[in-house]
Amino acid sequence: QFRMSANSGLLPASMVMPLLGLVMKERCQSVGNPYFERFGIVVAATGMALALFSSVLALGITRPVPTNTCVISGLAGGVIIYIMKHSLSVGEVIEVLEVLLIFVYLNMILLYLLPRCFTPGEALLVLGGISFMLNQLIKRSLTVVESQGDPVDFFLLVVVVGMVLVGIFFSTLFVFMDSGTWASSIFFHLMTCVLGLGVVLPWLHRLIRKNPLLWLLQFLFQTETRVYLLVYWSLLAILACLVVLYQNAKRSSSESKKHQAPTITRKYFHFIVVATYIPGIIFDRTLLYVAATICLAVFIFLEYVRYFRIKPLGHTLRSLLSLFLDERDSGPLILTHIYLLLGMSLPIWLVPRPCTQKGSLGGARALVPYAGVLAVGVGDTVASIFGSTMGEIHWPGTKKTFEGTMTSIFAQIISVALILIFDSGVDLNYSYAWILGSISIVSLLEAYTTQIDNLLLPLYLLILLM
C-alpha cells in the first residue's frame, strides 16, 4: 500500500541516481581519480536498474494505474542499461545485480511492514539508497585487507545499515509479542545493547582497525573548534526540544483536541537546522559528516521507541510528535524530521571527498555542500511561509503559489551572497547565471512535486550545481 495522497513520483525519483552517478564520474575524472570514476558509472547503472524494476512494480500494483511516467522511466532504464553494459566490467555488472536483488527483498519486507509510508518514487530513493549502502558494506567487509578507506565513510555505512537491520529484527519479533509491556521494553533495550556492542561495534572495528568508541571520542574532541561547535549544537538541540514542549503546552491549554502546530511553527526546525549546518560546513565539514550520522541514528532509534510504544518514552513521543504531523505522514511512521536531516546531509555525504578536495571545487560546484541549506533550509521554508500567508496566484493544478516560489528564489540568491561573504573557500568564478538557473528550476520542482521535497530538492540542486 503506497501513500495515496500523491502521484507515483517515479519520473523525478528514477532520474536521481543515474544523474548523480554521471556527475560523480565527471567530477572524479576531472581530478584524475579512476577508482571513484568507475564507482560513478556503477551508481548510474544501478540507478537505471532500480528505476526499471520500480516502473514494472508500480505498473502492476499501483491503483489507480500511473500515467506514462512508469512506462517512460522503465523504457529509458532498459535502453541506458543496454548502452552502459559496454562500459561495465563483469564484476561491476554483478555488483549492479546484487544491489537490485537486495532492493527487491527490501521492497518486499519494508513495504509490507510499513504500509502508506512511501510513494513508489520515495521507495525507490530511500530503499535504493539503503540497498546500495548494504552492498558497499558487504563488499568492503569481504575485501577488508585490500580496502583503503576513511574511517568516517565506514562509520556512515555501518551506522545506517545497522539501524535498518535492528528495525527489521524488532518488527519481526514484535509480530509475536506485545511491544507495549514493561517486559518487552526491557527486552528491547537489552537487545539493542547486545546488537550494538556485539554486532555493530565489532563490524566497525574490523573495518577501521581501531576501537570505534575511542576513535569517535578522539575524533570529536580533536580540536578546540570541534568542542565549540559541539557545545553550540547542543544548545540548538535544547532550543528545538523547548519549541516542542512549548507547542505541547499550548495544545494542553487549547480547547480543541485536534490542535495541530501551524506551518510556520513547523518551519522553526528548518531555521534551527540552517543555524546548525552553516557553521559546520564553514569550519569543520568532516565533523558535520560524523555528527549528522550520529544524529540520524538517534532519530531512527527514537522513531523505533515511538512506533513500538517502548516504555518509558514511547507514549510521550507519540503525543509530542503528533503535533507536527502533516498530510505526508499518513503511514505508521513519522518520517518528515528524518527526511529533513537527510536532505541537509546528503550533499555532504554523497560526493566522494577525494574528488572534492579544497581548491578542486570552483564555480557553481563550490556551493555543492550548501545544496541542502539552500533548497530545504532556505528555499522550501520561505516558499511555505510566504505562500501560505501572502500567496494569491496559484500555479496551475497545484496548491503552491507564484508569490511563494518567487520569494523562495529571491531568498536563496540572498543566501548565496551571504555565503560568499562569510565562507572564504567559496569562489563562484562568475557562474552566476548557472546558479540562478539551478535555483529557479529546483524552486519550480518544489512548486509542482507532491513527493517529499526535503529529500528530492537537495539532490536535484546538487546534481545541477555539479
C-alpha positions in Angstrom: 0.0 0.0 0.0 1.6 3.2 -1.2 0.8 6.7 0.1 -2.3 7.7 -1.8 -2.4 11.5 -1.4 0.4 11.9 -4.0 1.2 10.7 -7.6 3.7 7.9 -8.2 6.7 10.3 -8.3 8.7 7.7 -10.3 9.9 10.0 -13.0 11.8 12.6 -10.8 13.0 9.8 -8.4 14.2 7.4 -11.1 16.4 10.2 -12.6 18.3 11.0 -9.4 20.7 8.0 -9.0 21.7 7.9 -12.7 22.3 11.6 -12.9 24.2 11.5 -9.6 26.4 8.7 -10.9 27.2 10.6 -14.1 28.1 13.9 -12.3 30.2 12.0 -9.8 32.0 10.2 -12.7 32.7 13.6 -14.5 34.0 15.2 -11.3 36.3 12.3 -10.4 37.6 12.1 -13.9 38.5 15.8 -13.9 40.6 15.3 -10.8 42.2 12.1 -12.0 40.6 9.6 -9.6 39.9 6.4 -11.6 38.5 4.4 -8.7 35.7 6.8 -8.0 35.2 7.4 -11.7 34.3 3.7 -12.1 32.2 4.0 -8.9 30.2 6.8 -10.6 29.5 4.6 -13.6 28.3 1.7 -11.3 26.0 4.2 -9.4 24.5 5.4 -12.7 23.9 1.8 -14.0 22.4 0.7 -10.6 20.1 3.7 -10.6 18.8 2.6 -14.1 18.3 -1.0 -13.0 16.3 0.1 -9.9 14.2 2.5 -12.0 13.4 -0.3 -14.4 12.3 -2.6 -11.6 10.3 0.1 -9.8 8.5 1.0 -13.0 7.4 -2.5 -13.7 6.4 -3.0 -10.0 4.3 0.3 -9.9 2.6 -0.5 -13.2 1.5 -3.9 -11.7 0.2 -2.8 -8.3 -0.4 0.9 -8.0 -4.1 1.9 -8.1 -5.1 3.9 -10.0 -2.7 2.8 -12.7 0.0 5.5 -13.1 0.3 7.6 -16.3 3.1 7.1 -18.8 5.7 8.1 -16.2 6.3 4.5 -15.3 6.5 3.4 -19.0 8.9 6.2 -19.9 11.2 5.7 -17.0 11.2 1.9 -17.5 12.0 2.1 -21.2 14.7 4.7 -20.6 16.1 2.4 -17.9 16.2 -0.6 -20.2 17.8 1.4 -23.1 20.5 3.0 -20.9 21.4 -0.3 -19.2 21.9 -1.8 -22.7 24.1 1.1 -23.7 26.1 1.1 -20.5 26.8 -2.6 -20.5 29.6 -1.8 -22.9 31.2 0.4 -20.1 30.9 -2.1 -17.3 33.2 -5.0 -16.4 31.8 -8.4 -15.4 32.4 -7.6 -11.7 30.6 -4.3 -12.0 27.6 -6.0 -13.7 27.4 -8.5 -10.8 27.6 -5.6 -8.3 24.6 -3.9 -10.0 22.6 -7.1 -9.9 23.5 -7.6 -6.2 22.1 -4.1 -5.4 18.9 -4.9 -7.4 18.5 -8.2 -5.5 18.8 -6.5 -2.1 16.4 -3.8 -3.3 13.8 -6.4 -4.4 13.9 -8.1 -0.9 13.9 -4.8 1.0 10.8 -3.8 -1.1 9.1 -7.0 -0.2 9.9 -6.6 3.5 9.6 -2.9 4.2 6.6 -2.0 2.0 4.8 -4.9 3.7 5.8 -3.8 7.2 5.2 -0.1 6.6 2.0 0.5 4.5 1.2 4.0 3.3 4.7 5.4 4.3 6.1 5.8 0.8 5.1 6.6 -2.8 6.8 4.4 -5.4 9.2 7.3 -6.1 10.1 7.7 -2.4 10.5 4.0 -2.0 12.9 4.0 -5.0 15.0 6.7 -3.4 15.1 5.5 0.2 15.2 1.7 -0.3 17.6 2.2 -3.3 20.0 4.2 -1.1 19.8 1.6 1.7 20.4 -1.3 -0.8 23.4 0.4 -2.2 24.9 1.1 1.2 24.3 -2.5 2.3 26.0 -3.8 -0.9 29.0 -1.5 -0.3 29.3 -2.6 3.3 29.3 -6.3 2.4 31.8 -5.7 -0.4 34.2 -3.7 1.8 33.9 -6.2 4.7 34.8 -9.1 2.4 37.9 -7.2 0.9 38.9 -5.6 4.2 42.6 -6.4 3.6 42.7 -4.6 0.3 40.2 -1.8 1.1 41.6 1.6 1.9 39.1 4.0 3.2 38.5 6.8 5.6 37.0 5.6 9.0 34.4 8.4 8.6 33.0 6.7 5.5 32.8 3.3 7.1 31.1 4.9 10.1 28.2 6.1 8.0 27.8 2.8 6.2 27.8 0.7 9.4 25.5 3.0 11.4 22.8 3.3 8.7 22.8 -0.4 7.8 22.9 -1.4 11.5 19.9 0.8 12.3 17.9 -0.7 9.4 18.7 -4.3 10.4 17.8 -3.5 14.1 14.4 -2.2 12.9 13.7 -5.3 10.7 14.7 -7.6 13.6 12.3 -5.9 16.1 9.5 -5.6 13.6 9.7 -9.4 13.0 9.9 -10.1 16.8 7.0 -7.8 17.9 4.7 -9.6 15.5 4.7 -12.4 18.1 4.7 -10.4 21.3 3.1 -7.2 22.6 5.7 -4.4 22.4 3.9 -2.1 24.9 4.6 -4.0 28.1 7.5 -3.4 30.6 8.9 -6.8 29.9 9.0 -6.1 26.1 10.5 -2.7 26.7 13.3 -4.0 28.9 14.0 -6.8 26.3 14.1 -4.1 23.5 16.7 -2.0 25.4 18.8 -5.1 26.3 18.7 -6.5 22.7 19.6 -3.0 21.3 22.7 -3.0 23.5 23.6 -6.6 22.5 23.2 -5.8 18.8 25.1 -2.6 19.1 28.0 -3.9 21.2 28.0 -7.4 19.8 27.5 -6.8 16.1 27.8 -3.1 15.0 30.9 -2.2 17.0 32.9 -5.4 16.1 31.9 -4.9 12.5 33.2 -1.2 12.6 36.3 -2.4 14.4 37.1 -4.9 11.7 36.7 -2.2 9.0 38.6 0.7 10.6 41.1 -1.5 12.7 40.7 0.7 15.7 38.5 0.7 18.8 35.4 2.5 17.4 34.4 4.3 20.7 38.0 5.5 21.4 38.3 6.6 17.8 35.0 8.5 18.0 35.9 10.3 21.2 39.3 11.2 19.9 37.7 12.5 16.7 35.0 14.6 18.3 37.4 16.4 20.7 40.4 16.6 18.4 40.5 20.4 18.1 39.2 23.4 20.0 36.9 24.4 17.1 35.2 21.0 17.4 34.5 21.4 21.1 32.9 24.9 20.4 30.8 23.5 17.6 29.6 20.6 19.7 28.6 23.0 22.6 26.8 25.3 20.1 24.9 22.3 18.5 23.9 21.1 22.0 22.3 24.5 22.7 20.4 24.4 19.4 19.1 20.9 20.2 17.9 22.1 23.6 16.1 25.0 21.9 14.4 22.6 19.5 13.2 20.5 22.4 11.8 23.6 24.1 9.9 24.5 21.0 8.2 21.1 21.0 7.4 21.3 24.8 6.0 24.9 24.4 3.7 23.8 21.5 2.6 20.8 23.6 1.7 23.1 26.5 -0.3 25.3 24.1 -2.2 22.2 22.9 -2.9 21.2 26.5 -4.4 24.7 27.2 -6.3 24.7 23.8 -10.0 23.7 23.8 -9.6 21.8 20.5 -8.5 18.2 20.9 -7.1 18.1 17.4 -4.8 21.2 17.8 -2.0 21.0 15.2 1.1 23.1 15.0 0.7 25.7 12.1 3.0 25.5 9.1 5.1 28.5 10.3 5.8 26.7 13.6 6.9 23.6 11.8 9.4 25.7 9.8 11.1 26.8 13.1 13.0 23.5 12.8 14.2 24.4 9.3 15.7 27.6 10.7 17.3 25.7 13.6 18.8 23.2 11.1 20.2 26.0 8.9 21.8 27.5 12.0 23.3 24.1 12.7 24.7 23.3 9.3 26.2 26.5 8.1 28.9 26.8 10.8 29.6 23.1 10.4 30.1 23.5 6.6 32.3 26.6 7.0 34.5 25.5 10.0 34.6 21.6 10.0 32.9 19.6 7.3 34.2 16.3 8.5 32.9 16.8 12.0 29.5 17.7 10.5 29.6 14.5 8.4 30.0 12.4 11.6 27.7 14.4 13.8 24.9 14.1 11.1 25.4 10.3 11.1 25.1 10.1 14.9 22.0 12.3 14.8 20.4 10.1 12.1 21.0 7.1 14.3 19.4 8.8 17.3 16.4 9.9 15.2 15.8 6.4 13.9 16.2 4.9 17.4 13.6 7.3 18.8 11.2 6.5 16.0 11.5 2.8 16.9 10.8 3.7 20.5 7.7 5.7 19.4 6.5 3.2 16.8 6.7 0.2 19.1 5.5 2.2 22.2 8.6 1.2 24.2 8.4 2.4 27.8 9.2 4.9 29.3 9.4 7.3 26.3 7.1 5.7 23.7 3.8 7.2 24.6 5.3 10.6 25.4 7.0 10.8 21.9 3.7 9.8 20.3 1.9 12.6 22.0 4.6 15.2 21.3 5.3 14.4 17.7 1.6 14.1 16.7 1.5 17.9 16.9 3.8 18.3 13.9 2.2 15.7 11.5 1.3 16.8 8.0 -0.6 15.0 5.2 2.6 13.2 4.2 2.8 11.3 7.5 -0.2 9.1 6.6 1.5 5.8 7.4 2.5 4.3 10.8 5.9 6.0 10.8 6.7 9.8 11.2 9.5 10.4 8.7 9.4 14.1 7.9 12.0 15.1 10.5 14.3 12.2 9.3 13.8 13.4 5.7 14.8 17.0 6.8 18.0 15.7 8.3 18.7 13.5 5.2 18.0 16.4 2.8 20.5 18.7 4.6 23.2 15.9 5.0 23.1 14.1 1.6 25.1 16.9 -0.2 27.8 16.4 2.4 27.7 12.6 2.4 27.3 11.8 -1.2 30.1 13.4 -3.1 33.4 11.5 -2.6 35.8 13.6 -0.6 38.9 12.6 -2.7 37.1 14.3 -5.6 36.3 17.5 -3.8 39.5 18.5 -2.0 39.9 22.2 -1.3 40.6 24.1 -4.5 39.1 21.4 -6.8 35.6 22.8 -6.4 35.4 26.1 -8.4 32.4 27.9 -9.9 28.9 26.7 -9.1 30.4 23.4 -7.7 31.7 25.4 -4.7 28.1 25.6 -3.5 27.5 21.8 -3.5 27.9 21.3 0.3 25.3 24.1 0.7 22.7 22.4 -1.6 20.6 21.2 1.4 20.8 24.5 3.2 19.7 26.4 0.0 17.0 24.1 -1.3 15.3 23.0 2.0 16.6 25.2 4.8 16.0 28.5 2.9 14.0 27.9 -0.3 11.3 25.4 1.0 10.9 27.3 4.2 10.4 30.8 2.7 8.2 29.4 -0.1 6.0 27.7 2.5 5.7 30.7 4.9 5.1 33.4 2.2 3.0 31.1 0.1 0.6 30.3 3.0 0.4 33.8 4.3 0.6 36.1 1.2 0.1 33.9 -1.8 -2.9 34.5 -4.1 -1.8 33.4 -7.6 -1.7 29.6 -7.8 0.5 27.6 -10.2 -1.9 25.6 -12.5 -3.0 22.3 -10.9 -1.3 22.8 -7.5 -1.8 24.4 -4.1 1.5 26.2 -4.4 1.6 29.9 -5.2 3.6 32.1 -7.6 4.5 34.5 -4.7 5.9 31.7 -2.6 8.1 30.5 -5.5 9.4 33.9 -6.3 10.3 34.8 -2.7 12.0 31.4 -2.4 14.3 32.2 -5.4 15.0 35.6 -4.0 15.8 34.3 -0.5 18.2 31.7 -2.0 20.0 34.4 -4.0 20.5 36.5 -0.9 21.8 33.3 0.9 24.3 32.7 -1.8 25.5 36.3 -1.4 25.9 35.8 2.3 27.8 32.5 1.8 30.2 34.4 -0.5 30.8 37.0 2.3 31.3 34.5 5.2 32.9 31.5 3.5 36.3 32.5 2.0 36.6 29.0 0.4 33.7 29.6 -2.0 34.8 31.0 -5.4 31.9 31.2 -7.8 34.1 32.3 -10.7 31.3 34.3 -12.4 29.0 31.3 -12.9 26.1 33.4 -11.6 23.7 32.6 -14.5 24.0 28.9 -13.9 23.4 29.2 -10.2 20.3 31.4 -10.8 19.0 28.9 -13.3 19.6 25.9 -11.0 17.9 27.6 -8.1 14.9 28.6 -10.3 14.5 25.0 -11.7 14.6 23.5 -8.2 12.1 26.1 -6.9 9.7 25.2 -9.7 10.1 21.5 -8.8 9.2 22.4 -5.2 6.0 24.0 -6.5 4.9 21.0 -8.6 6.1 17.9 -6.8 3.8 16.0 -4.3 6.8 13.9 -3.2 8.8 14.5 0.0 10.6 17.8 -1.1 13.0 17.6 1.8 14.6 14.6 0.1 14.2 15.4 -3.6 15.1 19.1 -3.8 18.6 19.0 -2.4 19.5 16.0 -4.7 18.4 17.9 -7.8 20.2 21.1 -6.7 23.4 19.1 -6.0 23.2 17.5 -9.5 22.6 20.9 -11.2 25.5 22.6 -9.3 27.9 19.7 -10.0 
